[in-house]
């Protein structure tokens, strides 16, 4: 049976295109979740738009099969499919069976469809590529939800309580939408809606949405209805419009009221110009019972949109250097290693190319200091010359044509053996590759050659001076802008010729003095004619500096769009203060992609290693095996429970592992019965935030991280440790993203009463629709608002079912609150709130005091928090300060800085790495102004002594 009505789909044609034309596009790499591999095949797709409306994300359907007019993808792994546009940007896609069921894994079926959202101007064409055949590729977390037409219109196929492609509205005792076998119009199944007598009329329905439409085209919708004792009307509806205006027109297919047998209803309509989406469904507006079946949506005009799929193209590379044995520096065995790959898809050898890789992941997970002191890079088992610009690893390489070369980056926890280490650091190749004229400002007089600066207006001054930093250089440039000068972009500039499609590394050193605003390195990409490039023409590298900072390295990679010929470097700022620049680097590079990450292996002589790990820590496959196993201790008072996590790893794959637990025995031989063994299968996923965003989770980042396996998202507003809080509009976007998924949103609002400067604190519950509220859980308590931390009283706001489940967990993990604590909580909640207001005002004063004092410490930056009582300071500017007790003799991480401040200044702070944010310290202003002033004055003095 035809599940897709013949004319409901966009009319598509599949013809071969010339291989010469397809070969013009370079092979795209890397693509999302490449897994260290590459895509060996691709299919070019040419889209033609002969209509009057531009295509903006319109889904087209490519039939899957082995015929000449089909996309030859049958049998390929759905996990490995990727789709890119002609500029190489990846787009969302969907894979569906012939009846519209979504496929996310496994082989793609013949007769199915690949759905691609396309952008194409009016009377123009666009090129897309479908990549497949990468055994290492991972499954993408999100897929295109839109459809090219109505699916499963006769509602015959499906599982559970709804037919495939359809969705019932939420039911209650008086309103129900069902899928039934009660005398369908055709086939074996139909839809049914029941509304009880006397119930409030609603638009309860079974619906199908996201159907692609063509603006200006004529359509016909047909469907069937039967009714019993309907008071009101029964029938079908269709809404046609856009995402922003979904009801530009809303034709109704009304079958009437009363009792009647199966009746066909139809509606002819013309989609409004600009319309591109529709949704349709059943209608029972009133009471009674109605059945619905066999809907169809026909396009009466010929489609102005066509898609042409070419034959598969193949790319085969010769791979070298992989699977090398582990490297050892003398007696030292590295903690972990990462395989780095460079793919050369071209026909020419890459000679003496500067290869780059961002080693931030290795640095974050390493206990050592600077990367140069803890990394060794090998090729074919032998060390090679390499160096680091901050976390950017650089090495020089030759890569043959049509090949993939593998290096291994090893990290050592406690330094490396100088006798077995790599050759001297690689500096000169980066200098040789530098395209910046007079990059260190050493040449020229008061006006360094190769650079220009904006006019010295309103007291702005430009000068050259000695930088006073290592490595030694004679000159740097300085710009000073009065704080009362009108706001304008001021600074130094240089334009560099670049080549489209190539990747470049930009790096520069910056030093700020009383910067009121922010400063970073800005980039403008321009065409040969001087116009801004079409794709991302204005960008830059950061993070932004503010206040007073020591010399800070900024770096970033840029791939040139196809229309770019000039790379404009802007050492500018739109702020007041003094800003210095030095050693600007712009060099063509070849980015390496990371493949496997491995922890220190178990020796072949030791089949299994077992070790204890912190119960709250996730143990990953690439975590290193400890050099020796230690005993684990548990201390628990009466009625308490304490978890113990053990990790098990073997030198060979283990198909089955059974854990048997003997009764725990104390030092005096006493046995503790009743211990339980549980396997926790949940995997925490951390979505990174940035200081530029106030450490807030971006809605698009959340949407990209959500998968069908996601069970819950945890959000804290205001947050510990950053003090960041979500504004209403931002939180609304988060709630809207979560409303499209079945996962729970758990919101910790424990600091909700502690927000400052008129910040509007809103609860996620107040922003959610009625249906979405059931999946929101709010956590709160009296600990922070009423300073009752010792009373241990908190609560959740959720549905009765979730509350009952939480009670089961809570009752088995902690003791119940005492009657005294509960009475005190009631008094706090129902009593006068004057003390809360007074405490919040005092915290606001302390917040401003602490942030200003932190900013006054050279090398420390700190944003002003919106809530809570924490200041989260960036202390990376203190790295490199001499301190004899540091592991390397200088401060190299946030833990060492925290220890330094505690021992040298008596100032306590919590390292940011404890929260997953290395490079920061958390300071609490839940103390007196006198303590804040004394502690930070001592910290500033200790830093000054260290600087000498």
LOKETOR-147475 format. One record per residue (C-alpha): residue in one letter; x, y, z. Coordinates in steps of 0.05 Angstrom, whole numbers, plus 5000, padded with zeros to 4 digits. Example, Ala and Ser with C-alpha at 12.3 -4.5 7.8 and 13.67 -1.06 7.14 Angstrom:
<rs>
A524649105156 S527349795143 
</rs>
This chain:
<rs>
X500050005000 X502650694983 X504351025050 X506651675016 X501251944969 X504352024901 X503552774896 X504652944969 X512252934960 X516553444926 X517753204855 X524952984852 X529152714795 X535552304802 X540452344745 X547952224741 X552452834740 X559352874711 X564952634756 X569253214733 X564453714761 X563753344827 X571353284833 X571854044836 X569954034910 X575353814959 X574053225004 X570953495068 X574353315134 X573553295192 X566153185199 X562153115263 X563952525308 X569052245260 X571951775312 X578951865284 X576951585216 X575051895150 X569351825101 X571151375042 X565151534998 X560452104982 X554652254935 X553952944904 X546853234902 X544853814857 X538654204878 X534754634828 X529755164850 X525455414793 X520155694840 X518456394864 X520756294937 X527756184962 X528755514997 X530755615069 X531654945102 X526354605060 X526853835067 X527853445003 X527452684999 X532752264965 X530251554951 X535051014975 X536450444928 X541350134878 X538050384814 X541050914769 X535951424793 X536751284867 X541751474921 X546250864927 X546150815004 X542450165016 X545949755069 X550450325093 X550750475168 X546051035187 X550851245242 X556051425190 X551751885147 X553752615144 X551053165097 X554753815080 X553054405036 X557454674981 X561455075032 X562754465075 X557954655131 X554454045160 X546854045159 X541653655198 X538753055162 X533752495174 X533351775150 X526451465145 X523350825121 X518250845064 X512750955115 X516251525151 X519351175211 X525851505233 X532251075229 X538051285273 X542450665271 X543650025232 X543449915157 X539550395113 X533850035077 X532550025003 X526150404991 X527550885048 X529051625043 X534652095063 X531652775082 X536053385073 X534154115089 X536654545032 X537855285022 X537355534950 X535856214921 X530256334871 X531856084800 X538555794823 X541955144842 X545654894904 X550554324915 X550453834974 X554553224990 X552352595026 X558352255060 X558251525082 X562750935096 X566751125158 X567250525204 X569550965262 X563851475258 X559351565318 X551851645318 X549552365315 X544852585372 X539652975332 X535852885266 X531453285220 X524353265247 X520953565186 X517953125131 X517153235056 X509753035059 X504352655097 X506651975121 X502551355140 X496151715119 X492051075126 X494750995198 X496050245187 X503150215214 X505850365283 X507350115352 X504550185422 X498650665423 X500051125363 X501051025289 X507851195259 X508651925243 X502652145285 X502152415356 X496152425403 X494653035445 X495052925520 X488752575546 X484852645611 X478552295638 X473952685592 X478252755529 X481752175495 X485252085428 X486351355409 X488850875355 X483850315346 X481449735303 X474049925310 X471249845239 X476350265200 X474450575133 X479950145100 X485349685125 X485649465197 X486550095239 X483850805246 X483951385294 X478751525347 X477052125391 X472252095451 X469752705489 X465052565548 X458152885553 X458553555589 X466053615580 X469154275561 X470154315485 X477554275465 X481554175402 X484053495425 X486853135364 X491752655333 X496553065292 X502353045243 X506853655235 X512953925200 X510453775130 X514154155075 X509854605031 X511155014969 X508755734972 X503855904916 X502455174898 X495554864896 X493954274942 X488153804956 X487053465024 X482452865029 X480452465091 X474852035121 X470552135183 X464951765218 X461351985281 X456751775337 X452752265379 X457252845362 X454853515390 X459054045355 X463053825294 X467853285272 X472853305215 X479953475198 X484154115196 X490554345162 X494754955182 X499355245129 X504755765142 X511755845170 X514955705237 X513956435257 X506856465229 X504155745227 X496955935210 X497356375148 X491255965125 X487455415162 X482655035117 X477554605154 X474753945128 X468253935169 X464053305166 X458453565211 X455253305275 X450552765299 X451352035279 X453651835209 X457751285174 X464351395139 X464252045100 X469752335055 X471553065065 X475953475019 X479054165016 X482654494957 X487155084975 X493055494951 X498955554998 X500456285012 X506756584981 X512456465029 X509055885065 X513555275074 X510654845129 X503954525148 X501054105203 X494453725200 X490253285244 X483453065268 X477953515297 X472553365348 X470354045374 X464753875422 X462653205453 X461452505428 X465651985390 X468852045321 X473251595280 X478351825227 X481951465171 X485751505105 X488252215100 X492052455038 X495353105017 X496353204942 X500553724906 X496353914845 X501754314810 X508454054784 X513954174834 X518954734817 X524154374861 X528453804837 X534453434865 X539553054824 X543952524858 X550552314827 X554051644831 X558351514893 X565451784892 X570951414929 X576951654969 X582251144991 X588151365034 X594450995053 X594951005129 X601650995165 X604051055237 X597850775272 X597950245327 X604950405350 X607150085416 X607050525479 X612950985487 X616951025552 X621751585573 X626951185611 X623450895671 X617451365664 X611151095632 X606251625606 X599351695638 X595651715572 X596451825498 X592252115441 X592851905369 X593552505323 X592052435249 X593252875189 X589352695127 X591952915059 X586352815009 X589953184954 X594552954898 X600553344923 X605253194980 X604853655040 X612053855052 X614654185116 X607654375138 X606254635207 X601454135240 X597154385298 X592954045351 X589454345411 X592053965471 X587254295521 X584153625537 X590853315556 X592753925597 X586053915634 X586753185652 X594153215668 X596853355738 X603253665710 X604554395695 X606354695627 X604954255567 X612054325541 X614353985605 X609453405603 X608453225529 X612352775483 X610252685410 X612452065372 X612151835300 X613251105285 X615251015358 X620751555358 X620352255390 X619752845343 X620753585353 X614553945379 X612754555420 X606554885449 X603455575445 X599355535508 X595154915492 X596554925417 X601454365399 X605854505338 X610154025298 X613054025228 X611253455181 X611353165111 X605052795091 X604852415024 X599052514976 X592752114988 X595151875056 X593551915131 X599452005179 X598851845254 X602852145311 X601952005385 X601852555439 X603752265507 X602652625574 X606852495635 X604352635705 X611052795737 X615353075680 X619252675631 X626252395626 X630952895593 X635352325570 X629752005531 X625752635514 X624552925446 X629153375407 X629454125420 X622854505419 X620254695350 X620455455345 X623855635280 X618755295233 X613255725263 X617556335255 X619156145183 X611856045167 X609656705197 X606157145145 X605857765189 X610558315169 X614758565228 X611058095275 X615058305336 X614959065320 X622559055320 X623359445254 X621760165241 X621960775285 X616261055326 X611660765272 X613460015265 X613759805193 X608159385165 X603059655215 X598260245215 X594160515271 X587860935278 X588261685289 X590761925356 X584362295373 X581362495440 X587962385476 X589261685449 X596761545446 X600661015406 X607860845422 X613460315419 X616960085482 X620759515514 X615958935530 X619358705594 X617657965584 X620757305565 X622957095513 X626657755508 X624758235453 X626758955444 X620059255427 X612559195433 X606959675416 X602760055467 X596160405460 X593160845514 X586061105510 X583261585563 X577261305599 X573161915582 X574661875507 X568661765461 X567361025447 X570860815383 X575060245355 X582460435362 X588860055351 X593959745303 X592259395238 X595458975184 X592658605123 X595657935102 X594457555037 X591456865048 X588756305005 X581556055005 X580355375035 X586755375076 X587255395152 X591355915190 X593755975262 X593356665292 X596856805358 X598857435395 X600957665464 X596858205500 X597858575565 X592459015596 X592859585646 X586359855675 X582259625615 X575059855628 X571359415579 X574658845542 X580258735493 X581958165446 X584758055377 X579658195322 X579657925251 X576358165187 X576157695127 X575758045060 X575257874986 X580458074934 X576158694920 X576258904993 X569058715011 X567558305073 X567157565060 X560257245059 X561756735114 X563456965184 X567357575161 X568357895230 X571157445284 X577057415332 X580857055386 X580257115461 X578357055517 X577357805526 X581858165574 X579458685624 X582459035683 X589958955693 X593258325668 X600158055654 X602257835585 X596957345559 X597356915497 X591256885452 X590856395394 X585756085347 X584955725281 X581356005220 X579355645156 X578656135098 X571956165062 X572056074987 X571556824972 X577057045022 X583657344998 X585657815055 X586257675130 X585858345167 X588958325237 X586058855283 X589758965348 X584159415371 X579359545428 X573159955440 X574960125512 X579360565555 X585960375587 X592860165564 X593659555518 X600259255494 X601458755438 X607458335418 X609657745375 X603757675327 X603757015288 X599556835227 X601756195194 X598555685148 X597555035186 X594654345176 X590154165235 X590853465262 X584653105286 X584752695350 X582951965343 X583551475401 X585051695472 X588151155515 X590051115588 X596150755614 X594950025598 X595049415643 X601349025635 X600748375595 X603448005656 X597648265698 X590948025668 X586548455713 X587649095754 X582549315806 X583049985841 X578450445882 X576051095852 X572251675885 X564851485887 X562652145856 X567752115799 X566451815730 X571751315709 X573051355634 X576150835589 X582151285577 X583651405650 X590551135667 X591250505709 X594650675775 X601750435781 X599850075845 X593249885878 X591750145947 X586849926000 X580250306004 X577350546070 X570050716086 X568051106148 X560651146164 X556751306227 X550750916250 X544850936202 X549251236147 X551050926081 X557551066044 X558850855972 X565150535946 X566850525872 X571850045844 X574550035773 X576449395736 X580749365675 X584148795639 X589948735591 X585148395543 X577648505530 X573248195583 X566547945558 X563547805626 X565148095695 X561747845759 X562548225824 X561947825889 X562148205955 X564347896020 X561848216085 X566048826102 X570748706160 X573549226208 X580449256241 X577948846301 X574748316258 X567648586264 X563448446203 X558548906169 X552948526136 X548048766085 X552749116037 X549749175967 X552749155898 X549749595844 X551849765773 X550350475753 X549350545679 X548151295674 X553451705637 X554152435658 X555052915599 X558153595613 X556354155565 X561854675570 X560255415583 X564656025575 X566056645616 X563957065556 X556956775564 X557056885639 X558256135648 X551056025625 X548955435582 X547255665511 X540555385486 X543655155420 X549154785458 X543954445501 X539954245439 X546153955406 X547753545469 X540853245479 X539752535452 X534152035458 X538151725515 X538252365556 X534352265621 X535252935655 X538753605650 X541153955714 X541254715715 X543255165773 X540855895774 X544056265808 X550055815804 X555355545851 X561155675837 X560456235785 X554656645812 X551756665742 X544156695736 X539556605676 X535657215652 X528357095635 X529157075559 X535156605564 X531656135612 X525456145567 X529755885509 X532455325554 X525355135574 X523055145502 X528754685481 X527054195537 X519654205518 X521453855453 X524653265490 X522252745540 X527952885589 X526953215657 X529553915672 X532153935743 X533154655766 X536954815830 X534255475856 X537455455925 X540456155914 X534156455882 X533356985936 X540557225930 X540757635865 X543158345858 X542459015821 X535258905801 X536458225768 X529757895755 X530057185782 X524656745751 X523056015760 X523155535701 X516255285724 X513155965710 X515855965638 X513755265618 X507255055585 X502354645625 X504554005590 X511954145599 X511354305674 X510753565690 X517953465667 X520854035708 X523453905778 X525354495822 X530154395880 X530354905937 X531454956012 X532855416070 X540355326073 X542255956034 X536356436038 X535656366113 X542956176130 X540455506158 X545855066128 X546354616189 X538954456191 X539354056126 X532354206102 X530654226028 X524854055982 X522853915910 X517054195870 X514753655822 X509053175806 X506452685858 X509352095819 X516352395817 X515852615890 X514251905910 X520251635871 X524752155903 X522151965972 X524151235959 X531251445942 X531751945999 X529151476051 X534650966034 X540351466032 X539451966090 X535852006155 X529352406161 X529453136185 X527853236258 X521353546282 X525354136309 X528554266241 X521754226207 X518754726256 X524555196246 X523555156171 X516155326177 X517955926220 X523056166169 X518256106110 X512156406143 X515556926187 X517957636170 X522757676111 X526358316133 X532657926151 X532957626081 X532658326049 X537958586097 X542557996084 X541758076008 X543658816013 X549758646055 X551858106005 X551158615948 X556159075983 X560958505996 X560358265924 X562558935896 X568158995947 X570858305932 X570658355857 X574059035856 X579558785903 X580658165860 X581158585797 X586459005832 X591158405837 X595558395774 X594157755735 X587157655763 X580657775725 X573757705754 X566757815725 X561258115769 X556557545789 X549057625785 X547357205846 X549456725902 X555456935944 X561456725903 X566457085859 X569456635806 X576156935787 X580656765727 X587556685757 X591256425696 X595057085695 X598656845758 X601456235723 X609056265719 X610056635784 X615956345822 X614255935884 X619155445914 X613754965938 X610654895868 X612054245833 X615954585777 X618355185817 X613055635788 X605455665795 X602555235739 X595255085756 X589455315798 X590854815854 X597855095863 X595355815862 X590055645915 X595455315958 X600055905948 X594756405970 X593055976031 X600155876054 X603156556035 X597157006050 X592356606093 X587056716040 X582656106025 X579555955958 X577055335922 X580555125858 X576155165796 X578554475773 X574154185829 X568254445789 X571054255721 X573754955707 X581354945714 X584555635714 X579455945762 X578656025837 X572156085876 X572156615931 X566356665979 X563857346004 X559457026057 X564057356108 X565258056136 X567858646096 X573758666143 X575657936127 X574958066053 X579358686055 X584658346098 X584757696059 X585358005990 X590258536013 X594657966038 X593657595972 X595658215932 X601858305975 X603757565966 X603157635890 X607358265892 X612857915932 X612857335882 X613657815824 X619658125859 
</rs>
